[in-house]
Amino acid sequence: MAAQARVGETTYTTPSDRELVTTRAFDAPRDLVWEAWTSPEHLPNWLLGPEGWTMPVCESDLRVGGAWHFVWQSDADGSEMGMTGEYKEIAPPERLVSTQSWGGDWPETLNTLVFTEEDGLTVMTQTILYPSQEARDAALATGMQQGMDAGFSRLDAYLETL
Amino acid sequence: MAADPLSATFAALASPTRRAILARLADGPATVTELRAPFEISGPAVSKHLRVLEGAGLIERSREAQWRPARLDAAPLKEVSEWTDGFRGFWDPSYDRLDTYLNELKEKRHGRTGKSR
């Protein structure tokens, strides 16, 4: 039985070697959460990561086989980070499956977003499936979870000292 | 230098061997011979990994010495660390912002419904 999803609190779990699952509840109707999550009009208002970044590019062709392309830019030095993917399944307002990649050698993942309505809240479950355990652990990079390879935990410890 | 340094850093970090090399260099500069010791790979293979790391600005290599010891340059790592700060570092602030944004959307919709009645 999964833990009770809460508003304002994110739960991160690794139910299998290749998965990373994020769960969180939102105090809004499912239709609205779906819209905020899938419309380029809304995404740049919240999908921004840490403070100090904007999202100057948010292109999304929301249909099966359609591509999406997001670019974030740092206010501090203008450096950019891009992400692309392709929609695989679209079932509003409940299920969205897409691929996701940072480009380069970085592995492509399969992301499954599921929204359910429970007690007036919308519960989101985001499952990211990596091609291998190694790839998942690399993506967890700076050490939020167990299971990193030894090299990475050492690198992590080093980063802490900077 | 690549147009997108953060992507170059991510690409360089996508290899477990290169991460292990960086971890070793965190302990101090090392030569190709020293670096290949823990791995079952050839000197040229290590050199190839070092070229990728150098291209991403993650290491510096001495020009004068024949054995050219490699030295970690942590600045790009710090940038990646700040970007990801673990997966959580991206998603937690985004989700918090979504909470606020959804409340704004709800208020807007409510206002509109009110007018039409």
Interface residues (C-beta under 8 A of the other chain):
Chain A: V7 G8 T10 Y12 L20 T22 R24 F26 D27 A28 L32 V33 E35 A36 H42 N45 W46 L47 L48 G49 P50 E51 S79 E80 M81 G82 W102 G103 G104 D105 W106 P107 E134 A138 A139 L140 A141 T142 G143 M144 Q145 D149 A150 G151 F152 R154 L155 Y158 L159 L162
Chain B: D4 P5 L6 S7 A8 F10 A11 L13 A14 S15 P16 R19 A20 L22 A23 R24 A26 A74 L77 K78 E79 V80 S81 E82 W83 T84 D85 G86 F87 R88 G89 F90 W91 D92 P93 S94 Y95 D96 R97 L98 D99 T100 Y101 L102 N103 L105 K106 R109
